[in-house]
Amino acid sequence: MSDLQLLLVAVLATTLSFIGCSTQLNPSDVVGAYTLRYPYGVEELVLRRDGTYEQSFVKHGETSAKKNLGRWELREGKQPEIVLRNCMLVDDFFGKPRASSEQFQPGDCILRVEKRFGRVSLPLNEDQGFIYKKKS
C-alpha cells in the first residue's frame, strides 16, 4: 500500500470513529430495557422515563428472580453516566456472584454510557466483559 493510501485509510478510520462513538445523548436515548449476561445468570435492568428503574437477576438453574427498585438519573458531560440509586450488586467484581446478603447495600452504582452506531450500552465491568446491552 502506498503512503497516500495509508493516509486515506487512517483519515477514514478516524472519521468513522468520531461518527460511530458520538456521546450526544438525550435521556430518551437511555430509557429502555437492558440485559447483562454473567457466566452464572442473567440480569435485567429497565430504566423508565419517570426516573425509576427495576433490576432483576436470575441465577442459572433457578426460576425465581431477585428484584430491586430504585431511582436513576443521567449525568451529562464529556462522559455521560447513569447513576442508579441504591442498586443491587450481583457480581463481586472478580466474575463471581455476591452472597445474597451482600447484594442489597445502600449506595449508588455509576455506569458509563456508551453510544456507538446508534446503540446504547452501559459497561459495568469491562475487564470481565460485563456490559448492559440495550434490547432492540
C-alpha positions in Angstrom: 0.0 0.0 0.0 1.3 3.4 -0.9 1.8 6.3 1.6 -1.2 8.1 0.2 -3.4 5.0 0.5 -2.3 4.5 4.1 -3.1 8.2 4.9 -6.6 7.9 3.3 -7.3 4.7 5.3 -6.2 6.5 8.5 -8.4 9.6 7.8 -11.4 7.3 7.0 -10.9 5.3 10.2 -10.7 8.4 12.3 -13.8 9.9 10.8 -15.8 6.7 11.3 -14.7 6.5 14.9 -16.0 10.1 15.6 -19.3 9.3 13.8 -19.7 5.9 15.5 -18.9 7.0 19.0 -21.0 10.1 19.4 -21.6 10.9 23.1 -24.5 13.3 22.3 -27.4 11.8 24.4 -30.9 12.6 25.3 -32.5 11.0 28.3 -34.8 9.2 25.9 -31.7 7.5 24.4 -31.0 5.6 27.6 -34.6 4.8 28.6 -35.4 1.1 28.0 -34.6 -2.5 28.9 -31.0 -3.8 29.1 -29.6 -7.3 29.6 -26.3 -8.3 31.2 -25.2 -11.9 30.9 -22.9 -13.4 33.6 -21.4 -16.9 33.5 -23.8 -17.7 36.4 -27.0 -15.9 35.5 -28.8 -13.0 33.7 -29.6 -9.6 35.0 -32.3 -7.3 33.5 -32.3 -3.5 34.0 -35.2 -1.4 33.0 -34.8 2.4 33.0 -38.2 4.2 32.9 -39.0 7.7 31.7 -40.2 8.7 35.1 -36.7 8.3 36.7 -37.3 4.9 38.3 -35.6 1.6 37.5 -36.1 -2.1 38.1 -33.3 -4.6 38.3 -33.9 -8.4 38.4 -31.4 -11.2 38.5 -32.0 -14.9 37.8 -29.2 -17.4 38.6 -28.8 -20.3 36.2 -30.8 -23.2 37.3 -33.2 -21.1 39.3 -36.7 -19.8 38.4 -37.3 -17.0 40.8 -35.7 -13.6 40.3 -34.2 -11.3 42.9 -35.6 -7.8 42.3 -34.6 -4.3 43.2 -36.4 -1.0 42.6 -34.9 2.5 42.7 -34.4 5.8 41.1 -31.9 6.7 38.3 -30.5 9.9 36.8 -28.5 10.8 33.7 -25.3 12.9 34.4 -24.4 14.6 31.2 -20.9 15.9 30.3 -17.8 14.8 28.5 -18.5 11.2 29.5 -22.3 10.7 30.3 -23.1 8.4 33.2 -26.2 6.8 34.6 -26.5 6.8 38.4 -28.6 4.0 39.9 -29.6 5.0 43.5 -29.3 2.0 45.9 -28.6 -0.5 43.2 -28.3 -4.3 43.6 -24.8 -5.5 43.2 -24.8 -9.0 41.6 -21.1 -9.6 40.9 -18.2 -9.4 43.2 -16.1 -7.6 40.5 -14.0 -10.8 40.1 -16.5 -12.7 38.0 -18.2 -14.4 40.9 -21.7 -13.9 42.3 -22.0 -12.0 45.6 -23.7 -13.7 48.5 -27.4 -12.7 48.5 -26.9 -10.9 51.8 -24.3 -8.6 50.1 -26.5 -7.8 47.0 -28.6 -5.0 48.6 -26.4 -2.4 50.2 -27.1 1.3 50.4 -25.1 3.1 47.8 -25.1 4.1 44.2 -23.9 2.4 41.0 -22.4 4.7 38.4 -22.4 3.3 34.8 -20.7 5.0 31.9 -23.0 5.4 28.9 -21.6 4.4 25.5 -23.4 5.1 22.3 -21.9 3.6 19.2 -23.5 3.5 15.8 -26.8 4.4 17.5 -26.7 1.6 20.1 -26.5 2.4 23.8 -24.7 0.2 26.3 -23.7 0.5 29.9 -20.4 -1.1 30.8 -20.3 -2.4 34.4 -17.0 -4.3 34.4 -15.3 -4.4 31.0 -12.4 -6.5 32.4 -14.9 -9.3 32.9 -16.9 -8.4 29.7 -20.0 -7.4 31.8 -21.9 -4.8 29.8 -25.6 -4.0 30.0 -26.8 -4.2 26.4 -29.9 -2.4 25.4 -32.6 -4.5 23.8 -33.9 -3.5 20.4 
